[in-house]
Amino acid sequence: MNEIEKLDKIRQDFGDPFKETSFPKPLFINEILEGFEEEAPVSVAGRLMTKREHGKSGFAHISDHTGRIQVYAQLNVLGDAFKIFKSLDVGDIIGIEGKLFKTRTGEFTVMAQKLILLSKALKPLPEKWHGLKDVEVRYRQRYLDLIANPGVKDVFVKRSRIITLIRKFFDQRKYIEVETPMLHNIAGGATGRPFATHHNATGMDVYLRIAPELYLKRLLVGGFDRVYEVNRSFRNEGTSTRHNPEFTMLEAYCAYYDYEYMMKICEDLISSLAKEIKSSVVLDYQGTKIDLTPPWQRISFAELFKKEFDVDPRDSQDEVLNKVSKKLNLKQGLTRTRILNITEELIEKNFPKDKPAFIVDFFTWTSPLAKRNKDNPYLVDRFELFIAGLEVANAYSELNDPLDQKERFMKQLEVEDELPKKIDNDFILSLEHGMPPATGLGIGIDRLVMLLLNQPSIRDVIFFPLLKKTQIDTD
């Protein structure tokens, strides 16, 4: 009997299995288990995960996102509804009303007094003894992954908790959470190739944002001293264990402070998250122990490149790129993005991963939105944070000189192929009205979750990562 024939039989015997519109469940399963009282009445609903029959009785387990509980069904208690129990398949969604008791083996169980079929599963779940192991299927059909692998569900519950704690951290420090546009007239605020689209009503070409930075700094001009946004951003680039074209960022801006302040914010935020989520400031990430106890080490980008490539902050961008290309025997030209990727490789090669590292002393031309160092105009007040070889955060003292900003934008357009050849003149105009000295911070939340929850790939912490099309997507 195929699934359609079985569905027709269910409808004939018991009516439409999709007719129910609600089944109130005041408590989640974990709350029922934690507050267990013998003979207490309960109303519980969830997905049928196991079922075994013993003549006129049977046992089953149902689950929700918090856990699973055993159900005991008896013919002499359920009456005609026991026929529904016998017809159930693993994967069906049911509602149970009954009383709690403890079996002889000590398992908390619901004695079913009422049973309702809330939704019929037409497809079988993955084989229960082996779970869902195929990585491609796990990512593409995440709903099956969540059903078959309870640990995956726990990752996403904790991800939600981490984001809640991030908001709490900034709220307590008097930051205001804001929302800025996801559709931009001009792609900017970071280096990256944007997704382009068209707005029919206005006849405008627009871009999915690659970063919210320029809009958040407009709010500093407007008088908001401390703002943050948990935002979705997009970059039309490749995928890997560290990259997804759609990703979640935290960006925070604080007027009247500099990038040293944001270093302290990073140390306090990430170490506090570890304490809340892991109950320790020592992380175990893919076999490496990482001590998050502040203060964290600092590594000079300028000194690293001087040692490796014999370049100097006073060298022009072309001179640096030529020297690096020659040393690495590269035939294709280097972009600023590739320079930063080389930085990651050098850090992994030269420094241990057991302590977070702030990379400082960046060349000015690598950072068109950062303020120059007061003592050395060839360097900027900026840092990138690396933990276990992953770039997690980027921050700097914000450039608020409109003339310098426009000049750097112009130079950026001369050498960058990844951005549209346009300058955000409205942002320059906002700076001309005066932006206070400030610092800004961007943290990749997906990567931070990877670290805190010891996940090897960014796809393991994003519900639905972007994947190539398959036949099932196009049918």
N, C-alpha and C positions, 0 to 999 in steps of 0.2 A: 504494500500500500504506500503510494507516494504521499508527499506532504499535502497536496491539494485534496486527494481522496480522504486523507485522515482529517483534514479540516472540515470537509463536508460531513463526515461521520460525527465529529464533535458537534457541529451545528444541528445535525438531525437529533442527536441524543440529548444535548444540554443547552442548545440555543447558541447565539452568536458569542464567541469567546472574546470579542473586542467591544462588547456593548457597555461594559462598566465604565463610568466616567470618574469615579473616585473610590478610595478606600482609606479613610482617615487612619493614620498611624502616628499617634502623639509622641512616641518614643522611637529612636533608632535602636537597632539590635544591641549595640554595645551598651546603651543606657539600660535596656532591659536586663542584660546580663550583670551589669554593675549593681543594679538595685534589686536583685533577685529576692523575691519573697514567695515562699511556698503558698500555692493556691491563689496567688494574685492574678486577677484578670488582665489579659493583654490583648492588644490588637496589633498585629505585625504583618508586614507584607514584604515580598522580595522575590528574587529569582530562585527557582528550584535547582539545587546543585547536585543532590543525590536523592535516590529513592530506592527503598527495598521493601518488598511486600512479604507478609507472613499470613497468608490465608485471609482472615477477617480483620487483619490489622496491618499496619505498616509504619515505617519510619522514613523520615526525609530530613534534609537540611535546606534551609533557605538562607539567602544572603542579601544584605544591602551594602552600601559603601563602607559601613563601619565594622562589619563582621558577619558571622553566621550563627544560626541557632537551630537546634533539632526540633522537629515536629513529630508528634505521635498521633496517628489516625486510627480510629476504631470504627468498625461497621455499626456496632450497637450505640455509638455516640453520634456519629455523623449521619446515619441513615442513608438516604438516597445520595447525599453528597460524597459518600465513600466511593461511589461509582466514578465520580469526577476524579478523586484521588487516584484510582486505579488507571485512569486514562492519561494521567499526566506524564509528560516527558521532561527529562532534564533540560533546563532552559526556559520552561514556562514560568510565567510570573503569576503568583497567587497571593491571596489575602487570607489570613487566619485569625479567627477570634477564639480564645480559649483560656486555660489556666496554666500557670507555671507549676512544674514539679521537677524533682530530681530523680534520675534513674538509679538503678542499683549500682551502676558504675560511676555515679556522681555527675553525670552530664545534665546540664540545665536544659529543660525540654518544655515545649508547649503542648498540652493536651488539647487537640483541635476539637472545638465544639461547633465551629462554622468554617466552611472552606469555600472560597470563591475563586474561579479562574478569571484573572484580570487581563491576561494577554497570552495568546498561543504563539510559541516559537515554531516557525516553519522550517528553520534550518537547525541542524545539530550543533552543539558546542564542540570546541576542540576536544580531542580524546583526553578524558579526565586524568588518567594516570601520568601522562607526560606533559600536560599543559600545552601552551602554545610556544614553540621554540623557534620557528622560522622567523628570522629578524625582519625580513621584508614584509611578511604578513602581519607581524606585530605592529609595525609602523603604519602600514596601509589600512589595516582593519583594527584600529586601536580599541574599539569597543570590545572585540574578542580578547585582546590582550588584557584589558582591565578585568574581564570576567575570569579569565583562565589563570592569571598571575596576580595574586593579592599584593605582592610586593610592589608591583607597578602602580597599583592604586595608591599605595602608601606614599610613593614618591610624589604623586600629584597632590595629595592631601597636604604633604609637608611643603610643597612648592607654594601652595596657597597661603599656608601659615607664614612662610618666609616673607612673602609680599606684604602680608598684613603687618608683620613686625617692622618691615622697612618703613611703611607709612607711619606707624606708631613712633618710630625713632625720630623721624623728621617733624611730625606733629608736635612732639614734646619739646623740640628745639625751636618752636614758633615759626616753622615754615608753613606756607599756604600751598595746598595741593591745587594745581590748575590744569586746564586742558587747552592745548593749542592745536592748530589745524594739521590734518593729515594730508590734505591736498595743498600743494605749494605751487605758486606761479613760477618760482625759480627754485631749483634744487640747490640746497646749500646747508651749511652748518656742520658738514663733515665731508670727508673724501669718500666717494663711492659712486658707482653707476646707478642712476635712478630708474625706476619704472615710470614710463611716460604713458599718459592717457589723454583723453580729450573731453572737455565739458561742453556738451552740445548747446545748452541754453545760452552760454556767453560766447561760444565759438573759440574758447581758449584751450591751448595745450597746457596741461598741468602735470605735476609729478607727485607720486607718493613720497612722503618725506623720507629722507635718509637720516635726519636728526631734527629735533625740535629746537635746537640751540638758539637760532636767531630770533625766534618768536619769544622764547623765555627771556632773552636779554632785552627785548623791547619792553617787557614787563618791569625790568629793573629801571629802565628809563621812565616808565610810567609811575614809579614810586613804590612798587612792591619790593621790599628789601630782601625777602627770603621766599623763594618759590621752589616747588619741585613738581615733577610729572613722571608718573609711571606710564610709559608710552610704548606704542607699537611703531616700529620703524622698518624700512624696507630698503634693500640694496639688491640691484639686479645683477647678482654675481653668483658664483658657484656654490655648491654645497659640500660639506665635509663633516667630520666629527665635531668641528668647532664653529661651523657657519651654517646658518639657514637664512634664506633671502628675507624672511619675515621674522622679526625677533623683538624681544621685550627689553627696554632700557629704563633705567632710572636716570633722570637728569635733575640736578639740584643747583641752584644759584643763590649766592649770598653776597649782598652788597657790603662794602667796607672791610672785607677780609681778603686774604690772599691764598695762594695755593698751599702754603704751609698749614693753614687752617683745615683745608680739605684733606690733607694727609691724616690729620688727627681724626677727622670725621670718618675716613675709611677705616682706620685702625679700630675706632670705637664701634662703628656699625658692624663690621664683619666679625670681630671677636665676640660682640654681644649676640649676634645671630648664631654663631657656633655654640655659645653657652646655652642658648634657648633650645636649639634643635638637637645638638649632640651632647649637651651637658659637659662640654669640655672645650678648651681653646686649642686642643691638639686634634687636627684632622688626619684621617687616614684616607689619602686619595690615591687609588690605584697602586697601592703598595708603598706609597711614600708618606711618612709622618711629617706633618707640617705644623709647626708651632706658631700660633697666631698671637702670642703674647707681644704687645707693643713694648718698645718701639721697633719698627721694621727696618731692615737694611736699605741703604740707598746706593744706587749704581749710576755712575756718570755715563750718559750716552756719548758725550764728547770724548771722554777718555777712552771708552771702549772702541770707538771708531778710529781714534788716533793710534791706538795700539795695533788694531787689526788692519787698517787700510792707510795709515799715515796721512789722514786728512785732518784739517784744522777748521774750527768754526769760522775763520776768516775766509776760507776758500769759498768760491762761488758754488752755486748749486751744480752747475755743469762740471766744474772741477771735481767735486765730490763724486758725482755720478760716474764720471769717466774713470776715476781712480778705483772705485769699488767694482765697476764693470770689468776693468782690466785685471784686478786681483782675482776676481771670481771667474774670469774667462767667459763672460756673458756676451752673447752676440746681440741680443735684443736690449733696447734701452731700459733704464731703470726709472720707475716712478717713485714718488714719495711713499706710496703704499708699500711697494716692494722693499724700500729702505727699512721701513718699520718691521716688515716680516723678517728681514735679515737680522734686525735687532733681537727678535724673539729667538732666532737660531743661535746667536752669539751668547745670549743669556743662558740658554740651555746647555751650551758647550762649556761655558766658563764659570758658572756659579751653581752652587747646590740648590735643590728645590725644597729644602726643609724649612725655609723661612720666606715669607713674602718679601718682595723687593720693589721699591719705588725706583723707576728709571727717571733720572733728572738730567738737566743740562742739555736739552735738545737744541739743535741748530734753529735759528730763527726761521729759515725758509721752509722747515718741515712743519711749521705750526702757524698758519696764517691768521688764526684768531686769538693767539696768545700774546700777552704783554712781554716786551723785551725786559731782560734782566737789567737792573739799574747800573750794575757794575760792568756788565759785558753785553753790549747791544747785539752781539752775534749769537747770543743764547736767549732762550725764553724761559719764563718761570712756569714750568710745566712738569707734570709727572705722568708716567704710565705705571699702573700697578700690575705686577705679574705674581701669580700664585701657582705653584706646581707647573710652571711653563705656560700657563694660560694667561693671556692679557684679560684682566678683569675690569679695570677702571682706567679712565683718562681724565685729567683735570689740569687746569691752569689758572693763573691770574689773567683775567679777561682784558683783552685789548679794548680800550675805550677812546682812543684817539681816532677820530673819523678820517683824518687825512692819511695817517699811517695805514689804517684799515683798507681804505680804497686802493692805495698803492700796492698793498700786498695781494688784494683780490686781483688786480690787474696782472701782477706777476704770476699768480696762480693760474690764470687763464692761459698764459703763454705756454705753460709746460704740462698742464694736466689735460689728459684726453678723456678722463672719466666723467667730468662735469660738463653740462651745457655751457656754451660760451656767453654767459650772461652774468652781470653783477646785480646783486640785490641793492638797488639804489635807495629803496625805502629804509632798509636797515642802516645804510650810511646816514640817511637823513635823520633817523632816530638818534644816532650817536651825536650828530651835530647839535641836537637839543640837550645833550649832556647825560652821560651814563656814569654813575658813581664808580669808583674803583670796586672791583668785585672779583669773585672767584666762582668757577663752575666745575661741576663734577658729572661724569657719565659713568654708569656702572652697567655692564651687561648682566642682566638678571638671569638669563638662561645659563650662562657660564658660571655665575655665582652659585646657582642651584646645583649644577653639576658637581662643583667642589664640595659643597656642604653635604650632599647626599651621595657622594662617591659614585657618580655615574660616568661611564667612559665616553659617551657621545651626547651631543646637544639634542639628538633625536630622542634620547631617553627622557628628556625633561620638557619636551614640547608635545602636547597632546597629538597634534596632527601636522608633522613636518611636511614640507613640500617634497613630493616624490615624482618621478617620471610617470607619465600616463601608462596605463595598461589597458588591455582589451575591456576589462570590466568597467573602466572609466568612460569608455567611448561607446559602449553598447546602448 
